[in-house]
């Protein structure tokens, strides 16, 4: 059974029996839980082990990932002869640490311009970035990877015209984001994701208002105009180093950033764990093969 535990939280209770056995009377049950490091979990400070064999791992960390093995021994008594037989059942749980993916938003928007070879095109995009950064800076988010290209486009109605294709990323890791995470270290992703979602909504509102401003408040036609309905926004996920997504291995947590398993690693904010080309990274959550 695969179990996924968000880092720094408590795991659900792992039950040392199957569904069929849970419906029966069990005589003299005895439970033995072994952790990923091969040690008996009885008496360990970071576990809650009940009399009925249920195990909770508390304050789950990356290093706690791995196989948790439970052995249940119990007696079966033959009614007619009162003969006792001891049975042993074994259960294996693969427990993985995970984090929420970090969200960013890829934004695309278009503007008409009078010509492509204009210095004012680049100045306009710079000014746009400054305005947008000012709009979202209080959310500790900022604009990154800003770029634009200019194309000549022939349209059936307007003939030849020129358009700026502007792209940028709404990034949650703007100046000051670390301070927010120091205050709330365990749910850092929840906080940054909430803030970047608010930032993306503000930028969407900005372009909606920009259309109305250019349409209603400019008495003369401005050199650069917003192309109506050209605004689009796509969420982009990334994982912290040592984590990645795997839709095949972790189908029940496909949207999660799951800890990289032994033999794999992730050195950056990509969404996949890489495979080591030579033996290495024998731990969970490796950021390199060595």
Buried (B, 14 or more C-beta within 10 A) or exposed (E): EEBBBBBBBBBBBBBBBEEEBEEEEBEEBEBBBBBBEEEEBEEBEBBEBEEEBBBBBBEBBBEBBBEBBBBBBBEEEEEEEEEEEEEEBEBEBBBBBBBBBBBBBBBEBBBBBEEEEBEEBEEBBEEBBEEBBEBBBEBBBBBBEBEBEBEEEEEEEEEEBBBBBBBBBBBBBBEEBEEBBEEEEEBBBEBBBBBBBBBBBBBBEBBEEBBEEBEEEEEEEEBBBBBEEBBEBEBBBBBBBBBBBBEEBBEEBEEBBBBBBBBBBBEEBBBEBBEBEEEBBEBBBBBEBE
